[in-house]
Amino acid sequence: IAGITQAPTSQILAAGRRMTLRCTQDMRHNAMYWYRQDLGLGLRLIHYSNTAGTTGKGEVPDGYSVSRANTDDFPLTLASAVPSQTSVYFCASSRDRGQPQHFGDGTRLSIL
Amino acid sequence: AQSVTQLDSHVSVSEGTPVLLRCNYSSSYSPSLFWYVQHPNKGLQLLLKYTSAATLVKGINGFEAEFKKSETSFHLTKPSAHMSDAAEYFCVVSDQASGNQFYFGTGTSLTVIP
């Protein structure tokens, strides 16, 4: 079934550790996105990529980095995790920027 | 600046009665508007979208929304609620001025009472 796969589904991490959240899509979409979802705040854009080889900063990029080496993969890295990064992280993709986005099932991340 | 306000954080309806989830938006240009649904521990699923065609938009599962430019609203409705409609609903705005970035509302939690 075509879609977006995120891994891991959940993780508990000690503060200060490095963590990479994985995201893979098989729809050949050009654009990909990372959001964090926090209670009462909706979804906020962390980073995005309009096409392979390019990335951009969203609303809340600090403490996060991304890469887009190919069309399918868009990993999100926390270089040194802090408790405020405890959240549910969603990866999404769209055929092009501005088109409807398709979402993965999320990664629940707890930083202790 | 683009923004979305979902006027109710929680809505409760009885099964079989109409659903109304309210959304107001702010946009400098002709906006694209979307409604997404999120079931527990799942990602967001597109319900419907408005992109400057017909102002009354029909989506999946019997939902529809009407774009009213004069009121800057895009309310989501369904004539008869089903138990499976219980979920979180998000209104989203996007326009060219923002580089087509999506701006999400804070969500409305819909409870359906049997």
HADDOCK unambig.tbl for C-alpha pairs under 7 A between the chains (distance, minus, plus):
assign (segid A and resid 40 and name CA) (segid B and resid 106 and name CA) 5.77 0.50 0.50
assign (segid A and resid 41 and name CA) (segid B and resid 106 and name CA) 5.16 0.50 0.50
assign (segid A and resid 42 and name CA) (segid B and resid 104 and name CA) 6.13 0.50 0.50
assign (segid A and resid 42 and name CA) (segid B and resid 105 and name CA) 5.90 0.50 0.50
assign (segid A and resid 42 and name CA) (segid B and resid 106 and name CA) 4.05 0.50 0.50
assign (segid A and resid 42 and name CA) (segid B and resid 107 and name CA) 6.09 0.50 0.50
assign (segid A and resid 43 and name CA) (segid B and resid 104 and name CA) 5.96 0.50 0.50
assign (segid A and resid 97 and name CA) (segid B and resid 100 and name CA) 6.20 0.50 0.50
assign (segid A and resid 98 and name CA) (segid B and resid 94 and name CA) 6.92 0.50 0.50
assign (segid A and resid 98 and name CA) (segid B and resid 100 and name CA) 4.62 0.50 0.50
assign (segid A and resid 98 and name CA) (segid B and resid 101 and name CA) 6.62 0.50 0.50
assign (segid A and resid 103 and name CA) (segid B and resid 43 and name CA) 5.40 0.50 0.50
assign (segid A and resid 103 and name CA) (segid B and resid 44 and name CA) 5.67 0.50 0.50
assign (segid A and resid 104 and name CA) (segid B and resid 43 and name CA) 5.31 0.50 0.50
assign (segid A and resid 105 and name CA) (segid B and resid 42 and name CA) 4.69 0.50 0.50
assign (segid A and resid 105 and name CA) (segid B and resid 43 and name CA) 4.14 0.50 0.50
assign (segid A and resid 106 and name CA) (segid B and resid 42 and name CA) 6.90 0.50 0.50
assign (segid A and resid 106 and name CA) (segid B and resid 43 and name CA) 6.11 0.50 0.50
